[in-house]
Amino acid sequence: MPTDTLSKEELTVLERAPAVEPEDELHERARKRVERIHGVKANVAAFLVGMIVLVPVWLLVEWQSAGGFERWSEGGNPGDWDAWILYIVVPWFMWVAFVCLRAYIDRDKEGEIEREVRRLRASG
C-alpha cells in the first residue's frame, strides 16, 4: 500500500504495528533455536557422562600407581597423585560453558523487544 495516501494517524498506527514475518522465516528461526538448545543439552549430557566414566578411571589408575591417597603430585615421587584429569576436564568444561553462553546470548531478541514494547506501552 502506498504510504503517501495515508494520514498522519494511519502512518503512526502502521509504524507501531509489529513486523509480520513470513511463516517460512519464523519456522527457520524456530528450527535454529531448537537445534541450538538440543546442542547445549547434548554437550552437557556428554560432559556429565564423560565425567562419570573418567573420574573413576582416574581414581583407579592413580590409586594403583600411587599406593593410595598419600599426597598429590609435585614432582613424580612415589605415592604422588598426578592431576592429568585436569588437562581433560578444564578445556572440556570451558567448551561446554562456551556453548551454553552462546545459546543464551543468541536467544530470541525480537521476542524480548516485543515484550519490552508491550510493557512500556502498558506503563505509559
N, CA, C and O atoms as CSV, one atom per row, in Angstrom:
chain,resi,resn,atom,element,x,y,z
A,1,MET,N,N,0.849,-1.158,0.000
A,1,MET,CA,C,0.000,0.000,0.000
A,1,MET,C,C,0.900,1.227,0.000
A,1,MET,O,O,1.820,1.306,0.814
A,2,PRO,N,N,0.665,2.176,-0.879
A,2,PRO,CA,C,1.486,3.386,-0.896
A,2,PRO,C,C,1.219,4.216,0.357
A,2,PRO,O,O,0.068,4.440,0.732
A,3,THR,N,N,2.287,4.666,0.992
A,3,THR,CA,C,2.148,5.389,2.256
A,3,THR,C,C,1.870,6.872,2.055
A,3,THR,O,O,1.520,7.556,3.017
A,4,ASP,N,N,2.014,7.395,0.831
A,4,ASP,CA,C,1.781,8.821,0.608
A,4,ASP,C,C,0.293,9.177,0.673
A,4,ASP,O,O,-0.049,10.349,0.827
A,5,THR,N,N,-0.591,8.188,0.557
A,5,THR,CA,C,-2.033,8.455,0.627
A,5,THR,C,C,-2.595,8.294,2.039
A,5,THR,O,O,-3.777,8.553,2.270
A,6,LEU,N,N,-1.754,7.870,2.982
A,6,LEU,CA,C,-2.218,7.658,4.346
A,6,LEU,C,C,-2.132,8.943,5.153
A,6,LEU,O,O,-1.286,9.800,4.898
A,7,SER,N,N,-3.019,9.063,6.126
A,7,SER,CA,C,-2.975,10.221,7.013
A,7,SER,C,C,-1.862,10.021,8.041
A,7,SER,O,O,-1.275,8.944,8.150
A,8,LYS,N,N,-1.594,11.071,8.776
A,8,LYS,CA,C,-0.549,11.009,9.786
A,8,LYS,C,C,-0.887,9.972,10.866
A,8,LYS,O,O,0.003,9.261,11.332
A,9,GLU,N,N,-2.150,9.879,11.267
A,9,GLU,CA,C,-2.580,8.903,12.269
A,9,GLU,C,C,-2.430,7.477,11.747
A,9,GLU,O,O,-2.004,6.584,12.479
A,10,GLU,N,N,-2.780,7.268,10.482
A,10,GLU,CA,C,-2.649,5.933,9.896
A,10,GLU,C,C,-1.183,5.528,9.789
A,10,GLU,O,O,-0.844,4.362,9.991
A,11,LEU,N,N,-0.315,6.482,9.473
A,11,LEU,CA,C,1.119,6.189,9.419
A,11,LEU,C,C,1.644,5.793,10.795
A,11,LEU,O,O,2.455,4.874,10.912
A,12,THR,N,N,1.183,6.484,11.836
A,12,THR,CA,C,1.610,6.162,13.196
A,12,THR,C,C,1.178,4.755,13.573
A,12,THR,O,O,1.957,3.999,14.153
A,13,VAL,N,N,-0.054,4.399,13.248
A,13,VAL,CA,C,-0.549,3.052,13.539
A,13,VAL,C,C,0.249,2.024,12.756
A,13,VAL,O,O,0.602,0.972,13.290
A,14,LEU,N,N,0.533,2.315,11.509
A,14,LEU,CA,C,1.290,1.404,10.660
A,14,LEU,C,C,2.700,1.209,11.192
A,14,LEU,O,O,3.225,0.096,11.169
A,15,GLU,N,N,3.320,2.288,11.674
A,15,GLU,CA,C,4.675,2.180,12.209
A,15,GLU,C,C,4.708,1.383,13.500
A,15,GLU,O,O,5.691,0.693,13.771
A,16,ARG,N,N,3.646,1.463,14.310
A,16,ARG,CA,C,3.605,0.751,15.581
A,16,ARG,C,C,3.240,-0.721,15.430
A,16,ARG,O,O,3.465,-1.513,16.345
A,17,ALA,N,N,2.692,-1.084,14.308
A,17,ALA,CA,C,2.285,-2.472,14.097
A,17,ALA,C,C,3.524,-3.364,14.082
A,17,ALA,O,O,4.533,-3.016,13.467
A,18,PRO,N,N,3.452,-4.501,14.750
A,18,PRO,CA,C,4.609,-5.396,14.754
A,18,PRO,C,C,4.876,-5.938,13.354
A,18,PRO,O,O,3.958,-6.215,12.583
A,19,ALA,N,N,6.145,-6.078,13.058
A,19,ALA,CA,C,6.524,-6.612,11.750
A,19,ALA,C,C,6.108,-8.075,11.674
A,19,ALA,O,O,6.439,-8.866,12.557
A,20,VAL,N,N,5.404,-8.422,10.652
A,20,VAL,CA,C,4.953,-9.792,10.466
A,20,VAL,C,C,5.963,-10.494,9.567
A,20,VAL,O,O,6.229,-10.074,8.441
A,21,GLU,N,N,6.507,-11.567,10.099
A,21,GLU,CA,C,7.486,-12.315,9.332
A,21,GLU,C,C,6.777,-13.424,8.561
A,21,GLU,O,O,5.778,-13.973,9.027
A,22,PRO,N,N,7.290,-13.744,7.402
A,22,PRO,CA,C,6.714,-14.882,6.669
A,22,PRO,C,C,6.838,-16.154,7.504
A,22,PRO,O,O,7.762,-16.304,8.304
A,23,GLU,N,N,5.899,-17.053,7.302
A,23,GLU,CA,C,5.863,-18.296,8.078
A,23,GLU,C,C,7.151,-19.098,7.922
A,23,GLU,O,O,7.618,-19.700,8.888
A,24,ASP,N,N,7.736,-19.117,6.717
A,24,ASP,CA,C,8.971,-19.866,6.499
A,24,ASP,C,C,10.120,-19.295,7.322
A,24,ASP,O,O,10.930,-20.049,7.861
A,25,GLU,N,N,10.197,-17.977,7.422
A,25,GLU,CA,C,11.266,-17.353,8.190
A,25,GLU,C,C,11.101,-17.640,9.684
A,25,GLU,O,O,12.081,-17.913,10.377
A,26,LEU,N,N,9.874,-17.579,10.174
A,26,LEU,CA,C,9.620,-17.923,11.567
A,26,LEU,C,C,9.972,-19.384,11.843
A,26,LEU,O,O,10.579,-19.707,12.864
A,27,HIS,N,N,9.586,-20.248,10.927
A,27,HIS,CA,C,9.890,-21.670,11.076
A,27,HIS,C,C,11.406,-21.893,11.104
A,27,HIS,O,O,11.900,-22.687,11.905
A,28,GLU,N,N,12.128,-21.211,10.252
A,28,GLU,CA,C,13.585,-21.361,10.193
A,28,GLU,C,C,14.239,-20.872,11.489
A,28,GLU,O,O,15.138,-21.524,12.021
A,29,ARG,N,N,13.784,-19.722,11.993
A,29,ARG,CA,C,14.331,-19.212,13.253
A,29,ARG,C,C,14.043,-20.162,14.401
A,29,ARG,O,O,14.906,-20.403,15.246
A,30,ALA,N,N,12.834,-20.702,14.435
A,30,ALA,CA,C,12.456,-21.649,15.488
A,30,ALA,C,C,13.285,-22.927,15.383
A,30,ALA,O,O,13.723,-23.474,16.395
A,31,ARG,N,N,13.498,-23.401,14.157
A,31,ARG,CA,C,14.288,-24.617,13.960
A,31,ARG,C,C,15.716,-24.418,14.452
A,31,ARG,O,O,16.266,-25.289,15.126
A,32,LYS,N,N,16.324,-23.272,14.119
A,32,LYS,CA,C,17.697,-22.997,14.564
A,32,LYS,C,C,17.780,-22.913,16.080
A,32,LYS,O,O,18.738,-23.392,16.687
A,33,ARG,N,N,16.775,-22.304,16.685
A,33,ARG,CA,C,16.757,-22.180,18.143
A,33,ARG,C,C,16.654,-23.550,18.808
A,33,ARG,O,O,17.364,-23.836,19.772
A,34,VAL,N,N,15.771,-24.388,18.287
A,34,VAL,CA,C,15.609,-25.730,18.845
A,34,VAL,C,C,16.891,-26.537,18.659
A,34,VAL,O,O,17.297,-27.254,19.573
A,35,GLU,N,N,17.534,-26.436,17.504
A,35,GLU,CA,C,18.795,-27.137,17.275
A,35,GLU,C,C,19.870,-26.673,18.249
A,35,GLU,O,O,20.647,-27.483,18.754
A,36,ARG,N,N,19.914,-25.382,18.510
A,36,ARG,CA,C,20.915,-24.845,19.438
A,36,ARG,C,C,20.667,-25.372,20.850
A,36,ARG,O,O,21.613,-25.736,21.548
A,37,ILE,N,N,19.409,-25.416,21.275
A,37,ILE,CA,C,19.084,-25.928,22.604
A,37,ILE,C,C,19.428,-27.415,22.702
A,37,ILE,O,O,19.958,-27.866,23.718
A,38,HIS,N,N,19.127,-28.175,21.648
A,38,HIS,CA,C,19.492,-29.598,21.647
A,38,HIS,C,C,21.004,-29.765,21.712
A,38,HIS,O,O,21.499,-30.682,22.368
A,39,GLY,N,N,21.742,-28.886,21.039
A,39,GLY,CA,C,23.207,-28.930,21.104
A,39,GLY,C,C,23.722,-28.679,22.510
A,39,GLY,O,O,24.657,-29.340,22.961
A,40,VAL,N,N,23.117,-27.730,23.202
A,40,VAL,CA,C,23.511,-27.451,24.584
A,40,VAL,C,C,23.249,-28.676,25.455
A,40,VAL,O,O,24.111,-29.096,26.226
A,41,LYS,N,N,22.064,-29.237,25.326
A,41,LYS,CA,C,21.721,-30.417,26.128
A,41,LYS,C,C,22.654,-31.587,25.830
A,41,LYS,O,O,23.066,-32.301,26.744
A,42,ALA,N,N,22.986,-31.787,24.563
A,42,ALA,CA,C,23.887,-32.884,24.190
A,42,ALA,C,C,25.283,-32.659,24.755
A,42,ALA,O,O,25.908,-33.602,25.241
A,43,ASN,N,N,25.784,-31.427,24.701
A,43,ASN,CA,C,27.112,-31.136,25.243
A,43,ASN,C,C,27.153,-31.328,26.758
A,43,ASN,O,O,28.107,-31.902,27.281
A,44,VAL,N,N,26.140,-30.859,27.456
A,44,VAL,CA,C,26.103,-31.019,28.915
A,44,VAL,C,C,25.997,-32.499,29.279
A,44,VAL,O,O,26.678,-32.962,30.194
A,45,ALA,N,N,25.150,-33.242,28.571
A,45,ALA,CA,C,24.996,-34.675,28.849
A,45,ALA,C,C,26.301,-35.422,28.575
A,45,ALA,O,O,26.693,-36.284,29.361
A,46,ALA,N,N,26.973,-35.101,27.473
A,46,ALA,CA,C,28.245,-35.767,27.157
A,46,ALA,C,C,29.291,-35.454,28.219
A,46,ALA,O,O,30.060,-36.331,28.614
A,47,PHE,N,N,29.321,-34.212,28.680
A,47,PHE,CA,C,30.277,-33.840,29.725
A,47,PHE,C,C,30.007,-34.625,31.005
A,47,PHE,O,O,30.932,-35.163,31.614
A,48,LEU,N,N,28.738,-34.691,31.412
A,48,LEU,CA,C,28.404,-35.412,32.642
A,48,LEU,C,C,28.717,-36.902,32.539
A,48,LEU,O,O,29.285,-37.486,33.461
A,49,VAL,N,N,28.345,-37.511,31.419
A,49,VAL,CA,C,28.650,-38.937,31.233
A,49,VAL,C,C,30.159,-39.150,31.178
A,49,VAL,O,O,30.677,-40.108,31.753
A,50,GLY,N,N,30.857,-38.260,30.489
A,50,GLY,CA,C,32.313,-38.356,30.427
A,50,GLY,C,C,32.954,-38.270,31.796
A,50,GLY,O,O,33.901,-39.000,32.091
A,51,MET,N,N,32.444,-37.382,32.634
A,51,MET,CA,C,32.995,-37.261,33.988
A,51,MET,C,C,32.659,-38.477,34.841
A,51,MET,O,O,33.469,-38.910,35.660
A,52,ILE,N,N,31.462,-39.026,34.647
A,52,ILE,CA,C,31.066,-40.224,35.397
A,52,ILE,C,C,31.978,-41.395,35.045
A,52,ILE,O,O,32.258,-42.237,35.899
A,53,VAL,N,N,32.444,-41.458,33.804
A,53,VAL,CA,C,33.345,-42.531,33.377
A,53,VAL,C,C,34.796,-42.187,33.706
A,53,VAL,O,O,35.535,-43.038,34.203
A,54,LEU,N,N,35.207,-40.962,33.437
A,54,LEU,CA,C,36.615,-40.585,33.536
A,54,LEU,C,C,37.120,-40.479,34.970
A,54,LEU,O,O,38.235,-40.914,35.259
A,55,VAL,N,N,36.339,-39.919,35.860
A,55,VAL,CA,C,36.812,-39.726,37.239
A,55,VAL,C,C,37.101,-41.062,37.927
A,55,VAL,O,O,38.157,-41.190,38.547
A,56,PRO,N,N,36.218,-42.066,37.849
A,56,PRO,CA,C,36.582,-43.354,38.469
A,56,PRO,C,C,37.812,-44.010,37.822
A,56,PRO,O,O,38.614,-44.643,38.509
A,57,VAL,N,N,37.956,-43.856,36.498
A,57,VAL,CA,C,39.148,-44.397,35.842
A,57,VAL,C,C,40.395,-43.707,36.390
A,57,VAL,O,O,41.384,-44.366,36.712
A,58,TRP,N,N,40.346,-42.386,36.493
A,58,TRP,CA,C,41.479,-41.634,37.032
A,58,TRP,C,C,41.777,-42.061,38.469
A,58,TRP,O,O,42.934,-42.274,38.831
A,59,LEU,N,N,40.719,-42.187,39.292
A,59,LEU,CA,C,40.915,-42.611,40.671
A,59,LEU,C,C,41.560,-43.986,40.749
A,59,LEU,O,O,42.481,-44.199,41.538
A,60,LEU,N,N,41.085,-44.909,39.941
A,60,LEU,CA,C,41.627,-46.264,39.956
A,60,LEU,C,C,43.085,-46.292,39.513
A,60,LEU,O,O,43.916,-46.937,40.152
A,61,VAL,N,N,43.397,-45.600,38.431
A,61,VAL,CA,C,44.771,-45.580,37.920
A,61,VAL,C,C,45.716,-44.947,38.934
A,61,VAL,O,O,46.788,-45.486,39.210
A,62,GLU,N,N,45.323,-43.818,39.480
A,62,GLU,CA,C,46.181,-43.139,40.439
A,62,GLU,C,C,46.292,-43.908,41.754
A,62,GLU,O,O,47.354,-43.930,42.376
A,63,TRP,N,N,45.214,-44.528,42.169
A,63,TRP,CA,C,45.241,-45.324,43.404
A,63,TRP,C,C,46.247,-46.466,43.271
A,63,TRP,O,O,47.042,-46.731,44.172
A,64,GLN,N,N,46.184,-47.136,42.113
A,64,GLN,CA,C,47.067,-48.286,41.935
A,64,GLN,C,C,48.521,-47.868,41.734
A,64,GLN,O,O,49.428,-48.541,42.223
A,65,SER,N,N,48.753,-46.772,41.025
A,65,SER,CA,C,50.142,-46.367,40.778
A,65,SER,C,C,50.756,-45.643,41.973
A,65,SER,O,O,51.977,-45.653,42.129
A,66,ALA,N,N,49.943,-45.021,42.813
A,66,ALA,CA,C,50.475,-44.250,43.927
A,66,ALA,C,C,50.366,-44.978,45.259
A,66,ALA,O,O,50.970,-44.558,46.246
A,67,GLY,N,N,49.624,-46.035,45.297
A,67,GLY,CA,C,49.515,-46.780,46.540
A,67,GLY,C,C,48.554,-46.168,47.534
A,67,GLY,O,O,48.718,-46.361,48.739
A,68,GLY,N,N,47.575,-45.449,47.078
A,68,GLY,CA,C,46.568,-44.888,47.968
A,68,GLY,C,C,46.573,-43.374,47.960
A,68,GLY,O,O,47.277,-42.740,47.174
A,69,PHE,N,N,45.783,-42.814,48.843
A,69,PHE,CA,C,45.643,-41.356,48.921
A,69,PHE,C,C,46.728,-40.776,49.834
A,69,PHE,O,O,46.421,-40.262,50.910
A,70,GLU,N,N,47.966,-40.853,49.421
A,70,GLU,CA,C,49.035,-40.340,50.273
A,70,GLU,C,C,49.254,-38.848,50.084
A,70,GLU,O,O,49.208,-38.089,51.052
A,71,ARG,N,N,49.489,-38.423,48.864
A,71,ARG,CA,C,49.684,-36.987,48.606
A,71,ARG,C,C,49.550,-36.719,47.116
A,71,ARG,O,O,49.619,-37.638,46.300
A,72,TRP,N,N,49.360,-35.462,46.773
A,72,TRP,CA,C,49.214,-35.073,45.373
A,72,TRP,C,C,50.582,-34.898,44.734
A,72,TRP,O,O,51.580,-34.688,45.423
A,73,SER,N,N,50.617,-34.986,43.431
A,73,SER,CA,C,51.873,-34.946,42.680
A,73,SER,C,C,52.513,-33.564,42.727
A,73,SER,O,O,51.857,-32.544,42.513
A,74,GLU,N,N,53.795,-33.563,43.009
A,74,GLU,CA,C,54.572,-32.329,42.932
A,74,GLU,C,C,55.838,-32.534,42.129
A,74,GLU,O,O,56.430,-31.564,41.656
A,75,GLY,N,N,56.260,-33.757,41.968
A,75,GLY,CA,C,57.482,-33.981,41.207
A,75,GLY,C,C,57.675,-35.410,40.773
A,75,GLY,O,O,58.797,-35.806,40.458
A,76,GLY,N,N,56.639,-36.184,40.746
A,76,GLY,CA,C,56.742,-37.562,40.299
A,76,GLY,C,C,57.300,-38.501,41.351
A,76,GLY,O,O,57.799,-39.572,41.003
A,77,ASN,N,N,57.237,-38.144,42.607
A,77,ASN,CA,C,57.715,-39.006,43.688
A,77,ASN,C,C,56.755,-40.166,43.880
A,77,ASN,O,O,55.562,-40.034,43.610
A,78,PRO,N,N,57.265,-41.306,44.347
A,78,PRO,CA,C,56.375,-42.436,44.614
A,78,PRO,C,C,55.291,-42.027,45.609
A,78,PRO,O,O,55.577,-41.353,46.598
A,79,GLY,N,N,54.062,-42.428,45.352
A,79,GLY,CA,C,52.945,-42.091,46.209
A,79,GLY,C,C,52.245,-40.804,45.814
A,79,GLY,O,O,51.210,-40.466,46.388
A,80,ASP,N,N,52.786,-40.082,44.847
A,80,ASP,CA,C,52.164,-38.840,44.408
A,80,ASP,C,C,51.036,-39.125,43.425
A,80,ASP,O,O,51.082,-40.091,42.663
A,81,TRP,N,N,50.033,-38.271,43.459
A,81,TRP,CA,C,48.918,-38.362,42.528
A,81,TRP,C,C,49.142,-37.369,41.407
A,81,TRP,O,O,49.461,-36.206,41.652
A,82,ASP,N,N,48.974,-37.826,40.180
A,82,ASP,CA,C,49.114,-36.957,39.014
A,82,ASP,C,C,47.738,-36.379,38.657
A,82,ASP,O,O,46.743,-37.101,38.604
A,83,ALA,N,N,47.705,-35.100,38.421
A,83,ALA,CA,C,46.435,-34.420,38.131
A,83,ALA,C,C,46.165,-34.332,36.626
A,83,ALA,O,O,45.682,-33.304,36.152
A,84,TRP,N,N,46.466,-35.386,35.871
A,84,TRP,CA,C,46.273,-35.369,34.415
A,84,TRP,C,C,44.814,-35.181,34.029
A,84,TRP,O,O,44.516,-34.728,32.924
A,85,ILE,N,N,43.924,-35.518,34.912
A,85,ILE,CA,C,42.492,-35.380,34.606
A,85,ILE,C,C,42.127,-33.924,34.341
A,85,ILE,O,O,41.209,-33.644,33.571
A,86,LEU,N,N,42.839,-32.998,34.974
A,86,LEU,CA,C,42.548,-31.575,34.778
A,86,LEU,C,C,42.808,-31.125,33.344
A,86,LEU,O,O,42.161,-30.193,32.867
A,87,TYR,N,N,43.741,-31.771,32.652
A,87,TYR,CA,C,44.028,-31.427,31.256
A,87,TYR,C,C,42.868,-31.802,30.340
A,87,TYR,O,O,42.781,-31.312,29.214
A,88,ILE,N,N,41.993,-32.654,30.810
A,88,ILE,CA,C,40.809,-33.040,30.043
A,88,ILE,C,C,39.586,-32.265,30.531
A,88,ILE,O,O,38.815,-31.743,29.726
A,89,VAL,N,N,39.412,-32.194,31.842
A,89,VAL,CA,C,38.207,-31.601,32.421
A,89,VAL,C,C,38.121,-30.100,32.154
A,89,VAL,O,O,37.068,-29.606,31.751
A,90,VAL,N,N,39.203,-29.376,32.369
A,90,VAL,CA,C,39.145,-27.913,32.246
A,90,VAL,C,C,38.813,-27.461,30.824
A,90,VAL,O,O,37.888,-26.665,30.660
A,91,PRO,N,N,39.517,-27.925,29.783
A,91,PRO,CA,C,39.131,-27.482,28.425
A,91,PRO,C,C,37.727,-27.938,28.027
A,91,PRO,O,O,36.988,-27.196,27.380
A,92,TRP,N,N,37.364,-29.155,28.415
A,92,TRP,CA,C,36.036,-29.658,28.081
A,92,TRP,C,C,34.960,-28.826,28.758
A,92,TRP,O,O,33.956,-28.484,28.133
A,93,PHE,N,N,35.158,-28.495,30.036
A,93,PHE,CA,C,34.205,-27.655,30.754
A,93,PHE,C,C,34.126,-26.268,30.117
A,93,PHE,O,O,33.037,-25.707,29.994
A,94,MET,N,N,35.256,-25.717,29.715
A,94,MET,CA,C,35.259,-24.405,29.066
A,94,MET,C,C,34.468,-24.448,27.763
A,94,MET,O,O,33.744,-23.505,27.446
A,95,TRP,N,N,34.603,-25.534,27.009
A,95,TRP,CA,C,33.841,-25.675,25.767
A,95,TRP,C,C,32.338,-25.720,26.047
A,95,TRP,O,O,31.562,-25.036,25.379
A,96,VAL,N,N,31.929,-26.517,27.024
A,96,VAL,CA,C,30.508,-26.620,27.370
A,96,VAL,C,C,29.985,-25.262,27.845
A,96,VAL,O,O,28.874,-24.867,27.492
A,97,ALA,N,N,30.772,-24.556,28.633
A,97,ALA,CA,C,30.358,-23.227,29.089
A,97,ALA,C,C,30.207,-22.271,27.915
A,97,ALA,O,O,29.279,-21.463,27.890
A,98,PHE,N,N,31.112,-22.354,26.940
A,98,PHE,CA,C,31.030,-21.518,25.740
A,98,PHE,C,C,29.760,-21.821,24.955
A,98,PHE,O,O,29.077,-20.898,24.513
A,99,VAL,N,N,29.436,-23.085,24.775
A,99,VAL,CA,C,28.231,-23.482,24.042
A,99,VAL,C,C,26.984,-22.966,24.758
A,99,VAL,O,O,26.063,-22.460,24.118
A,100,CYS,N,N,26.955,-23.092,26.076
A,100,CYS,CA,C,25.799,-22.604,26.846
A,100,CYS,C,C,25.682,-21.083,26.759
A,100,CYS,O,O,24.586,-20.548,26.590
A,101,LEU,N,N,26.803,-20.398,26.874
A,101,LEU,CA,C,26.788,-18.942,26.808
A,101,LEU,C,C,26.344,-18.466,25.432
A,101,LEU,O,O,25.582,-17.505,25.324
A,102,ARG,N,N,26.810,-19.123,24.387
A,102,ARG,CA,C,26.412,-18.753,23.027
A,102,ARG,C,C,24.912,-18.943,22.817
A,102,ARG,O,O,24.260,-18.107,22.193
A,103,ALA,N,N,24.372,-20.030,23.332
A,103,ALA,CA,C,22.933,-20.266,23.210
A,103,ALA,C,C,22.151,-19.218,23.989
A,103,ALA,O,O,21.086,-18.782,23.551
A,104,TYR,N,N,22.671,-18.815,25.134
A,104,TYR,CA,C,21.989,-17.791,25.930
A,104,TYR,C,C,22.037,-16.437,25.233
A,104,TYR,O,O,21.035,-15.724,25.197
A,105,ILE,N,N,23.171,-16.084,24.691
A,105,ILE,CA,C,23.326,-14.783,24.033
A,105,ILE,C,C,22.520,-14.718,22.744
A,105,ILE,O,O,21.957,-13.670,22.424
A,106,ASP,N,N,22.453,-15.810,22.001
A,106,ASP,CA,C,21.767,-15.830,20.707
A,106,ASP,C,C,20.272,-16.116,20.824
A,106,ASP,O,O,19.628,-16.419,19.820
A,107,ARG,N,N,19.716,-16.027,22.009
A,107,ARG,CA,C,18.288,-16.318,22.151
A,107,ARG,C,C,17.465,-15.297,21.366
A,107,ARG,O,O,18.002,-14.339,20.811
A,108,ASP,N,N,16.203,-15.513,21.332
A,108,ASP,CA,C,15.296,-14.705,20.514
A,108,ASP,C,C,15.203,-13.275,21.055
A,108,ASP,O,O,14.448,-13.004,21.989
A,109,LYS,N,N,15.960,-12.387,20.470
A,109,LYS,CA,C,15.971,-10.993,20.914
A,109,LYS,C,C,14.706,-10.258,20.485
A,109,LYS,O,O,14.265,-9.342,21.179
A,110,GLU,N,N,14.117,-10.641,19.360
A,110,GLU,CA,C,12.896,-9.991,18.887
A,110,GLU,C,C,11.751,-10.182,19.870
A,110,GLU,O,O,10.971,-9.260,20.108
A,111,GLY,N,N,11.650,-11.361,20.431
A,111,GLY,CA,C,10.612,-11.612,21.427
A,111,GLY,C,C,10.799,-10.740,22.656
A,111,GLY,O,O,9.824,-10.243,23.220
A,112,GLU,N,N,12.032,-10.554,23.071
A,112,GLU,CA,C,12.308,-9.694,24.218
A,112,GLU,C,C,11.962,-8.246,23.909
A,112,GLU,O,O,11.419,-7.539,24.758
A,113,ILE,N,N,12.271,-7.808,22.707
A,113,ILE,CA,C,11.966,-6.435,22.303
A,113,ILE,C,C,10.462,-6.218,22.310
A,113,ILE,O,O,9.988,-5.198,22.811
A,114,GLU,N,N,9.700,-7.167,21.760
A,114,GLU,CA,C,8.234,-7.054,21.747
A,114,GLU,C,C,7.661,-7.004,23.159
A,114,GLU,O,O,6.751,-6.220,23.429
A,115,ARG,N,N,8.189,-7.839,24.068
A,115,ARG,CA,C,7.716,-7.824,25.452
A,115,ARG,C,C,8.018,-6.479,26.110
A,115,ARG,O,O,7.189,-5.947,26.849
A,116,GLU,N,N,9.198,-5.932,25.844
A,116,GLU,CA,C,9.560,-4.642,26.424
A,116,GLU,C,C,8.671,-3.528,25.871
A,116,GLU,O,O,8.261,-2.642,26.620
A,117,VAL,N,N,8.368,-3.561,24.569
A,117,VAL,CA,C,7.489,-2.560,23.964
A,117,VAL,C,C,6.101,-2.643,24.604
A,117,VAL,O,O,5.515,-1.615,24.942
A,118,ARG,N,N,5.573,-3.854,24.772
A,118,ARG,CA,C,4.263,-4.008,25.409
A,118,ARG,C,C,4.289,-3.503,26.854
A,118,ARG,O,O,3.337,-2.873,27.315
A,119,ARG,N,N,5.381,-3.784,27.561
A,119,ARG,CA,C,5.487,-3.331,28.946
A,119,ARG,C,C,5.517,-1.799,29.014
A,119,ARG,O,O,4.871,-1.194,29.869
A,120,LEU,N,N,6.271,-1.186,28.105
A,120,LEU,CA,C,6.361,0.272,28.096
A,120,LEU,C,C,5.026,0.906,27.722
A,120,LEU,O,O,4.639,1.932,28.280
A,121,ARG,N,N,4.330,0.288,26.776
A,121,ARG,CA,C,3.004,0.817,26.387
A,121,ARG,C,C,2.017,0.714,27.540
A,121,ARG,O,O,1.210,1.620,27.751
A,122,ALA,N,N,2.077,-0.377,28.282
A,122,ALA,CA,C,1.153,-0.582,29.393
A,122,ALA,C,C,1.449,0.368,30.545
A,122,ALA,O,O,0.527,0.807,31.232
A,123,SER,N,N,2.717,0.691,30.766
A,123,SER,CA,C,3.069,1.576,31.882
A,123,SER,C,C,2.948,3.043,31.509
A,123,SER,O,O,2.857,3.899,32.389
A,124,GLY,N,N,2.945,3.345,30.220
A,124,GLY,CA,C,2.920,4.740,29.784
A,124,GLY,C,C,1.585,5.164,29.394
A,124,GLY,O,O,1.394,6.315,29.001
